């Protein structure tokens, strides 16, 4: 016997399987689901048959199929997402109804930077971040969303730094930026041949830029080491000053304690009253 919580994403998937015959028959496949129970859910579906509309089949005539599931979940809003093997397209689908302008993929960090028009930003993020949060759960990718005006401002700063630090043209700096090579440490990891494929500039120029990036990283490492040593020296000096202060305070108390001990050591003197008084 298998027990499943009504709040589990698998419960939503099972409801669709029971409600949509094409899913039972294997014509349509459920790829995954993500939920914030009682509020909103996203479910992705796919069919190998080009003649089958997986979204339409799940929605049903006049929304009859999906409405039955919504009622079972007490009004939980459900987004039915068309799955795509193109991960960038799939992520864009999950953010609907927001329209995406650009997508930057960082395979190494398994993340995407999604750029939308300024008027689409709140729609893409959703109420309290719900839309992007569910999209991230459904796709298993980290998703960062920015407006075009925000990106332009940030990008300009990064590109200007690349131009200044690596002694490259603005066009080349923009290519590096768009390829997520935005920091000298990322560029330093490349081989001249790899960079040549990305930028189409000569291997020799690539080697010079990579060497410059490595030199920058070496300088940063040296500065960090010097800062660490300076911090350790300051801490040692502060500790020494504290010990000196404690010794001085202890030395000032000793005469008082000695005087008190001498006073306590003297016997009490008796008072003699002359006779007759």
Helices and strands as residue ranges (DSSP letters): H 9-19, H 21-24, E 29-36, E 40-46, H 54-59, G 61-63, H 64-72, E 77-82, H 87-94, E 100-106, E 111-116, G 118-120, H 121-125, G 127-129, H 130-139, E 142-147, H 148-166, H 170-178, H 184-188, H 192-199, H 203-265
